[in-house]
Amino acid sequence: MDRRQRVLMLTHRVPCPPDRGDRIRAYHQLRALSGWFDVTLAAIADEPVADASLAELDSLTTNLLLVRARPLRRRAAAAHAMITGRAITPAAMLDRSLVKRLITLHREQPFDTVLTYCTGMIGYTRALRDALPDKPFRHVLDLVDVDSLKWLRYAQSTRGPMRLVYAAEARRLRAVEAGQFVPFDVLTVISEHEAREYQTKINPRLCPHVVPNGVDLERFSPATSPDANEPVIIFTGVMSYKPNVDAVTWFARRVMPRVRAAVPEACFEIVGKSPSPAVQVLGELPGVRVVGPVAQTADYLRRSAVAVAPMSIAPGLQNKVLEAMACGLAVVCSSAAASGIDAVAGRDLIVADTESDTAAQCVRLLMHPGCRAEVGGHARRRVLERYRWDHALAPMQNLIQRAHTHAPA
């Protein structure tokens, strides 16, 4: 093609600043794709967007379309979807004013490819197809995680009426992921584990392409004097997200007493934005500190001795684990958190699932600086080998280019 291809990227959060998992991936995808294509970004702003972020996004895009999330409208749309048998997530994300703006753009200058980032934004893709059937485009669906399985795990771990809601959402999203709501030409996921899960649980006839995450290796780098670290165990993440809340609650209440019995000066720091009331109350426990949001997570990682990621529900590829590994920390994580990461358990990270095993591994690493330095060194090297952003995102660029000449996947 003589001109640059026009790509519409749909994201359920504004991808700048890249301060949480879904934003990190979307931000780096946008940066990479803007070097190859003319990118229109359409995103939902669930919080105010700083001027610096707007300026950066504007520099990366041909068109920048943002709409503010409206919580009351979202709840109403979610309730209506639940009653009428549709998936809640895409219904809650759909904003009619943004749909109209996208239809106008596509009518005037048709998009060659639509990149739907997560199933939550797939309603916009369907609206474009339905409104302008004479202007076809290729559809690349980046599931990131197989979201329906997350909702199924929520259902399995919940009692009461919400169990039924979660189970219904899992069932309905499964149909979306299988292409029954909107067909796709290319399907991508974040890890080999998610690809296997998709083939096993969603569609055995289709193998998704794997486009992993990377790490900002300059920002997340090891401490200059790691042996000087205090006996701090750190957890990072958005602290209103249910899997994170469940993980830190379990670790603070069930594991830390065992750790402090062996290492009385040990401290557990919970670092991340939006700590829920259930997280805030953990700060009353001995040796637990709820730090909350910080300017640079890397600074807190570098002054810690051990990072933990004890999530029982951990879809996709855990950025918190990769970032800690990039900082040269020894990471103790659940088998669920380790499942999406291409690393050798026992060498690059430590896997533990029970209270006693998790505590024992943390104590061992706290009491033996040489051991944690060895694990942390292997961790950093593994990230350097496997999780550079330029290497990670190359498949996405290729898939979008190929989508114009290849038959649907």
PyMOL commands that set and color helices and strands:
alter all, ss='L'
color gray80, all
select helices_A, chain A and resi 21-34+51-60+71-84+88-93+96-108+119-131+147-156+161-177+192-201+226-228+242-262+277-284+297-302+319-326+335-338+355-367+369-386+389-402
alter helices_A, ss='H'
color red, helices_A
select strands_A, chain A and resi 6-11+38-45+63-68+113-117+138-144+186-189+209-210+232-236+267-271+288-292+306-309+330-333+350-351
alter strands_A, ss='S'
color yellow, strands_A
deselect
rebuild
show_as cartoon
